[in-house]
Amino acid sequence: MKYLQVTLLILILSIGLKSYSQIFTREIHWKLNQVKTDTSGNIYHVLDFEKAASFNNDLLPYYSENINIKQIYNKNYTYTVKLENLRFIALDDENLQAVQHLNKISEKIYIKSKVHYARGIPFLQISFLPLKKELSGKLLKLIAFDIKIIKNKKTENLKSKGLKNVTNSVLSSGTWKKIRIKQSGVYKITFSQLQNMGFENPQNIRIFGNAFGWLPMIAGNDRPDDLIENDILIKDNTIYFYGQGPDKWNYDSGNDKFVPIHHFYSEYAYYFLTDDYNSGYNNNVKTENSSSLPETQTVTSYDAYAVHEIDNLHIEDTGRRMFGESFDIDNNQSFNFSFPNLNAYNNSFVYVRTASNSSDSYFSVSANGSSGTINFGNIGEYDYADVGVSEFNFTAPTGNSLSVNLRYHQNSPAAQAWLDYIYVNTKCQLKYPDGQFSFRNRETLGAGKISKYTLSNAGSGITVWDITDKTRPVKVNTNISGNSQIFKLTGDVLHEFIAFDNASYLTPDLENVENVLNQNLHATSGATDMIIITNPDFLVQANELKDIHVQKDNMNVRVVTTQQVYNEFSSGASDFSAIRDYAKMVYERATGDDTLRYLCLFGDGSYDNRSGEGINGNYMVTYQQSNSVSIGSSLVTDDFFGLLDDGEGDLGTSLTGLLD
């Protein structure tokens, strides 16, 4: 029933473009308060407007719309939205009495957007809460606004082919070793380390890895297909390469924030090394010359960010999101963030997400004199806790660090609370500190912009790489002026850079090098009735099951291991979308009556997908919803793996047979 409601909502709000302009004017027609019932049977008077959507069981009305972008869609661009010309009116006393989950309302409207397909037509789906809270605490509701569609050119590694088009994996031949890393940066592998892995000629080394992080849940959204060859630097028989860790940051242009993207299923990112693969591709790190055009702006500062997130515990045994510090004993905790060369007094931003099992308790959050409050909604019969958020701007302090303080105000001894994560956006001087130093500036993004970067405190011993495409780092040819490095680049994309010296290289985890046997799932073709995906520990039993179906049911059955799927579809990291993507590839290659009918996941699964293999029954990755605090809204299901058509990730035809 939940799926049906969402489907109807999408059909009602799908609006075609009458013109090809990228700006659309909308109005919200608010209604009288409505009476609704939550999952625990409690009755509430809530706010409502025409065609309002309901998400997260928080009894707040969300605006949701699908915009047909067929006429302007280009697969080489990403699409987000920004709201402009917003008009608000204050909530009256009657409305105020109806507002539930006040902690969900922030000082700014934040937009979620994604591209999905319906019958082959691309739609830009947007959703947001049309309410905001002023600094005084006054609540406002949105009545009119303009939607502006923003498109940005993708970096090369996102321009992936369809999953059915790559017909041979690079792992199909040759000798391969798999290494792992835990953080992003420039890595170094020495000749002796290569020899220990069995390689004798560094000049023949090639490195593959997708530098992508957690895969999109929506089928058909861009992702690398198979493994991507990375550009590397070979010098004095030593290998240097840029490695992207499991977590990453995305620039949310609609909300003008840098947002952390956490990998819930893997603590490591993986890279694959070989010395006998040659596609003819020149894998040397290329160079990038400074633009000869006159600059339109000078860049002497950069956007800095940091996140504090510890995956320490599940509040209950459900959901993919874990929590960190507990506030039941120590209810006043401060979290420090180091920012060398912090721009004092710049306008900064903090986002805090917490949970509590008491609706009568709350958090006060402060950062350099600015503050926010996190309230919690009613804890229903099927809820373990409620999640609350505080986000606000603050003025950066002087010095090289800033602190965020959280104080939990308990109303009873039984009240407990936990921190999920904190992230901060701020500005720092573009001054090389030491070690490895990454930087970017969102103000450089835009057609026609030519930015002159001045990296101070950086003499001739400092190298600058453009790592906008994490698989294709480019050495920037800079001009040295005194103790600064200067270069100019266009603003067609948001450039990301890393500066480093010769003493700060990172080292991969070479204590856990894996041998990778040749495999070629991308060569799958022909009739396939069933796929059995098994943990390697159960391969014998999985093949026995295959034999039964072949002999008794005359079925065409393929048996593959989880690790084989991860190697080709998620660059070696555990990821439930990789399993779905492999099934999608086989499904799309079917012709006539050869359609894939069954997907069997062979092995026990756990809510704790990041624990070691076999711990807590973790033999097979499971799809867990993000909600970890409500048994009524937290779902583990294998239906996800049967959502194979483009645009699906929550709805669709399931092969697992459990939707009923």
N, C-alpha and C positions, 0 to 999 in steps of 0.2 A: 504493500500500500504506500509506503514511503517513496518507493521508486516511482510509482504512478503519479503521485502528487507532484514530484519534481518534473516529470515529463510534461504534465499538463501546464505547469507554470512556464516552462520553456516555450511551449507552443503558443501560449497566450501572448508572451512578451517578445516573440521574435518579430522584429520590425525591419522591413527592407529599406534600402536607401533610395529615396526618391530623386536625390541628386548625388553627385559624387564628391560633395564637400566633405571635409573631415571634421566639421563642427555641427552639432545638433542641439537644438534647444528643447528642454524638457520641463514639465511641471509636475508637481506632486499634489494630488488632491487628498487632503487629510479628511478622515471620517470621524464620527463620534467614537468614543471608546468602545471596544468590543470585549466580550466575555470569552475567555479561553481557559482550557484545562491543561495542566502539564502532565507529564508521564506518571506522576504520583497521585493524580486525581484531584489536586488542589485547583480551586477556581480563582481566576484573577481577572481584573479589569485592565486591559492593555491598550496601548496606542495602536492605531491602524490607519492605513490609507489605501486607495484603490490599487489593486494588483500587488499588494505587499507580499513579499516572500518571508518565510520563516526558516531560520537556520539555527543550528546549535541548541535548540530547545530552550532558548533564553527569553522567549516571549517578547522579543523586540521586532519591529517591522523593518525589513531590509528592502532596499530598492534593487531589483535585478532585471537585466535586459539583455537580449541577444540582438546584436546589430549585424545585419548581412553585409559583409565586406568583400563580397565576390568581385566587385568592379575595381577595387583598389588593392586587392590582395596580391602579394608577391612573396613567395616562399623564402626569399633571401632576406626578409625583414622580419623583425619582431614588432608586435602591436600592443600598445598599452593605452591607457586613457588618462586624461587630466580634466578635472572639473573647473570651470571658470564662471565668472559672473553669478556667484552664488547669492541667493536671496533667502533670508531667514526671518522667521517671526518667533517670538517668545512663546513658550508653553504656558498656558493659563493654569490656574490652581487645580482645576478638574483634571487636566492632562497630567499635571505633576503627580497627582495621587495615583495615576494609572501606570506610571513608569516602573517597570521591573528591571532588575539587573543594572542599576545605575553605574556599576563599575565597568560596564562595556562602553559607556559613552565617554569619549575623550575630547580634547580641545581641538581636534582636527578630524576631518572626515578622511578615512583611509579606504582606498579602492582596491578591490581584487579584480583582476582581469585575466582572461585566457582565451586563446583561439581554439575552437572545436568545430567539428564538421557534422552536418546533418544532411544526409542524402547527397554527399559530395560537395556541399556548399559550405564555405568557411564563414563562421560567425564569430564575432568578438563578444564574449560573454563578460558582463561587468556586474558587480554587486558591491553594495556599501550600505552602511547604516546612516540614514539621513538625519542624524541628530548630532549636536555637539554641545560641549560645555565650555562656557567662558571662564576666565580665570577667577571671576567673582563667584562662580558656582551656578550662575544662571544658565538654564537649559534652553536651547533653541531647536526649532525644527525647520528643515529645508523645504522651501515651497517652489523654487525654480532654479534652473542652472543650465549651463551649456556643457556638452560633452565634446572634448577635443581629442581626436585620435592621434596618437604619436607613434610614428614608425621609426625604428632604428635598424641600421644595417647589421646583419649578423656577422660574427667572426667566422672565419673559414671552417673551423671544425664543427660548426653547427649546421652547415649546409649539407646535411647528410642525405644520402639516397634512401629511397624506401627500403624497408627491411627485406623486401623480397628481391631486391636487385643485386646485392652482393652475393655471388654464387660460389665463392671459395674463400675460406678463412686463411689469413696469413699463417695460422698455426698448422696448416695442413701438411707442411713439410719442414725439414730443418731441425736444428737443435735449439731448444728454448729453455730459458731460466726465468723464473718469476721472482721479483723482489718486491718489498713493500716499504712504504714510507708513511709517516704520521702527520707531517706538517708540510706546508708549501714553502718552496724556496729553490735555490740553485744547489744541486747535488754534485758530488765528486766521487768517482770510482777509480781507484788507482790500478796500475798494471798488475800488481801482486794480488789485489782483490779480484780482478778479472781472471787471473790464473787459478785462483782458488775455486772459481765457479766453472773452470774447465775451458776458458777462452784463452787463446794464445796470441791472436793478432788484433790489437785494439782498433786498427784501421778498418777492420771489417765489421765492427760492432754496430748494430742498429737497435734502437730502443722504440718500443711501442707502448702506448697507453693513451687513454682517452681524456684525462684531465677534466672530467665532467662532474663528478660527484654523484649524488643521488639522482636516479633516473626519474623522468616525469611519470606520473601515474596515468595521465591521459594518453591513450593509445594514439599513435600518429603524430604526437608532438615531437619536435626535433630532438634528436639524440644521435650520437655516433653509432654507426653500424660496423661491427667487427672492430678490430684494433687499428688505431691510427698511428702511423709512423711519426715519431717526433724528431725535430731538428736538434742536433747535439753538437757540441764542440769537442774535438779530439786534439789534444795538445800534449806533447811529450809522453805519448802512450797512456794518457789519462783522459777519462771521459767526464765531461761536464754537461749537465742537462737540467732543465727546469722541471720540477715535480710539483704537481698540484695535489694537496692532501685531500682527505675525504670530505672536509667541509669547505665551503666557499662563501663569497659575498656577491650579491647581485645589486645593481643599481635599479631601484624602483623609480622610474622617471615620473610616473603619475603622482607619487607622494614625495618625490624629491628626497629620498632617503637611501642609504646603503643598508641592506638587510642581510643578516647571516642566514645561510642555508645549511642546516645541520643534516648530516647523514645518520639516519636512525639505525642503520643496519650494519654498518662497518666502521671500525675504528681506524682502518688503514685504506690507503689507495695503493694500487698495484701497477707495476711496470714489467714489461716482458723484454728480455734481451736475447739476441741471436747473433751469430757471426756468419751464417750461410744463407742469408736472404738478400736478394738484390733485385729490386723492381726497376732499377735504373734511375730512381729518384735521388737527387742530390740532397742528402740529409744534413749538410753542414749548416750551422747557424748563419743566416744571411746578415747583411748590413743594411742599415736604413739611413739615408742621407737627410740632413736637415733641409727643410723646405727653403727654396730660394725666394719665395713670395714675401712681401713685407708683412710683418706681424700686425695683427689687429688687437692683441692684448699681450701683456707680460705676466707670466705666472711665477710668483714667488712664495706661494703657499699651496697646500694640498689638503684634500679631504682625508682625514684620519678616522679610523673606527676600531672598535675592540668589542669583544663579547666575553662574558663570563657565563659558562654553562658546564655543569658537571652532571653526567649521567650516573647518579648514585643509587637511586631506588625507584621502584614503582610504588605508588601509594596503595594500590591494590594490584592483583595479578591480572592486569588487562591493559590494552592500549599500547601504542608504540612510544608514547612520550614518557620519558623518565624525568625525575626531579633531583635536585641537589641538596643544598643545605636545609636543615630542619630548624624551625624557630620555636620549638616547644619548651626548650630550656633557656637557650641564649636568644632572647627575643629582640636584641638590638645588635645588628651586624652591619659593618661597613665593608665596601668592596672598592679596592683601589685599582685604577687604570693608569698605566704609565704611557705618557705621550711626550717623548723628547721634543723640545722646541715648540711646545704648545703656544698657540696664539692666544695670549691673555685677552679676556673680555670678548672673545668671539662668541657668536650665537651657536650654542651646542644643543644636542638632543639626547634624551635618554628614554629607553623603553624597558619596562620591568614587568615580568610575568610571574605570578605566584599562584598558590592554591591554599585553601584553608578548609577545614572540616566544620567551621563555625560561621554561621551567617551573622552573628552578633559581634564578631571580631573584625579588625581591619588593620591595614598597613598604612603607615605614613612613610613617604619616600621623600628624600631631600638630596639636592645636589647644588652645592655652592650658593645656598640661600634661596633657591627655588624649591618648590615642593609639590607633591601630589598625594592623593589618597587612593588606596585600593580597598573598595568595599566588596562584599561577597553576598550573593543571592541566597535564597532559601535552599537548604540542603534537603532534597526530597528523599523519599523512602528508598529509592534505588540509586542514590548518589553517595559516593564516598566523600566528596569534597566539591567545592566550586572554584573556578579559576577566575582570577581578577588581574587587570592590567592597569598600569599607570604609565603615561607617556607625556613628556612636557619638554619645553625648551628651557635652557638655563644659560647663564653667562659663564664662560670658562674662567677658572681662577688663574692666577699667576703661578709660575713654576712649571714643572714637567710631569705633573700627574693631576688626576682629579679623583674624587671619591663620591660614591653613591651610598647613602645610608638608608637602611630599611629597619623600621621599628614595628614590631608586631604587637598590637594591643589586644590582649586576650580578655575575653569576657568570662571565661571559666577555666578551671585547671585542666579540663579535658580538651580544650581548644588546641589544635595543632595547625601548623602552617609550614609550607615548603617553598623554596625558590626554584623556579624553572630556569629562567635566564635573564640576564641584563645585557643590553647592548647600547653602545654610545657612538654617536657621530659628532665629530668636532673638526677644527681646523688647526693645522700646524704650519710652521715655517718650512719652506722647501730647503732644508739644510741637512746635509748628510750627517747622521749621528755616528754610527760605526756599524760593523757587521753587515747584515743584509737588510735593506731598507726599501720597502715597496711604497709607491705613491701614485696618485691619480687626482684629477681635479674636474669635477662635473661641469664647471663653468667653461671648460674648453670645448664642450660638445656643441656642435651646431654647424649647419652649412655655411660656408664662407669664412669661418673662423680660422685664423692662423695664430697659434699660440707660441710665444717665445718663453721657453722654460729656462729658469736660471737656478741651477742646483748649486747652492753655496757649500763651502767647506768640503769640496770634492776636487782634489787635484788629479794628476795624471794616473795615479794608481787605482782610481775608481772606474769600474765598468758599469755602463747603463744598458740594460736590455729592455726592449719593448715586449711585454708579455701579454698584450691584449688577446692574442691567440695563444693559449697556454701550451699548445703542442708545437707552435712555430715561433719560439723566441727570436727576436731580431736585435742585433747589436746596433745601438744608436751611435752614429758618428757625431760626436759633440765637438764643439769648439771650446778650448780652455782659455779662460780670461782670468788671470790672477789665480785665485783659489776656488774658482767656480767653473762648472761645465754648463754650456749654453747650447740649446738646440731648438729648432722650430718644427712644428708638425701641424697638419690640418686637423679640423674637428669633425671629420666624417664619422668617426667612431669615438667612444670614450676610451682613451688610451690608458693602459695600466703599465707601470714600469717597475723595475727592481734594480737598485744600485747595490754594488757589492765590491769588496776588496778581495785580495788573494788569500786572506786568512780566515774567511768566515763561511767556507763551504759546509753544507750539511752532508751527512753520510747515511745512505739507506740502511735498513735493517738487513745486514748480510748474515745474520745468525739463523735466519729462517728462509733461506733460498730454496725454492721448489723447482724440481724438474717437471717440465710440462710435456707430456706425450703428445704426439701429433693428433689432431682432431680436426673435423671439418663439418660442423653442424650446418654451416651456410650452404653446403652442397646438397642439402636435403631436397629431394624431388620425388615425384611419383606419388602413388596412392598411399595415404597414411590414415588409417582409421583411428588409431590410438597412439598417444605418446605417453610413455612412463618415464617420469623424471624422478630419479632416486638419489638418495645420499649414497656416496661410494661404498659405505659400509654394508649396504644392502643390495649391492649389484647382483649377486648370485640369486637372491630371492626374487628380485625384480625380473630377471631373465626367466626364472621359473614361471612367474605369472605371465610373462609374454608368451611362453610356449603353450600355456593353457589356452590363451585366447586365440593363438594361431591355429592350434589343433582342434579346439572345440567350436570356435566361432568363425573360423576361416577369415580372421582379421589380419590386416597389415599393421604391425606394431613396431614402434621404435623405442628403444631404451637408451636414455642418456643420463649422465650424472649431473647433479647440481653444479659441480665445479666446472664441467665442460660448458654449461650454459653461461655461468658467470664469466668464464674466460673470454667468450666471444661476444657477449651481449652487455656486460657491465664492467669490462676491463678488469676482471678477476675478483671484484668485490661482491659480497653478498647483497642481493637486491631483488625484491619480489617482482619488480617490473621486468627484470631480465627474463624471468621464467615466462611471463605473459608475452614478452616480445618474441621469444623463440616460438611459442605456440602461434602467435600472430603471423609470423613469417611462413610457417607450414600451412596455416589456414589460408593465407592469401595466394599461395602457390597452387592450391587445389584447383582442379578443372573438372567439369562435369559432375559425376557422382563420387568423385574422390575426396569430398569434403572431410576435413578432420572432424571426428565425432566425439572423441573422448580424450580427456587429459587426466592422467592419474599421477598424483603426487605421493611418492612412496617414502614414508618416513614420518616419525612423530614431529610435531611442531610445538612451539612455545610462544608465550607472550613476550619472552625475553630473547629477542632475536640477536642481541649483541653479545650474549654470553658465549663461552667457548663451545665448540661443537660437542654435542652430547650432554651438555650441562642443562639442567631443567628440561630435558627432553628436546633440546634444540638440534634436531637432525634435518629438518626441512623448514625453510623460511616460510613464515605465515604473513598474510595480509592483516595488519592490525589498524584499526582506525586511530586517528590522532588522540581522540578523547580517552584519557586514562583515569578519569575521576567519576564516571557514572556507568553503572552496569546497564542502564537503560539506553545509553547513547554510545557505548563502546562495543565495537563489533569485530570479531575475528571471523573471516569467511574465506572460503576458496572460490566463491563466485567471481571474485576480482579477476582470477586467472582466465576466465572465460569471456572477458570483455575485450573483444578482438577487433572491432571495427574502429576506424579513425573517429576520434572525438569521444570515445567511451573511456570510462575510468570509474564510473559509478553505476552506469546503466548498461544494458545490452543483453545479447544472447549468450547464455552460459553453457559451456560444454560440461561443467562438472555435475549438472543435474540436481543441484540443491536449492535452486531459487524458489521452488514450491514448498 
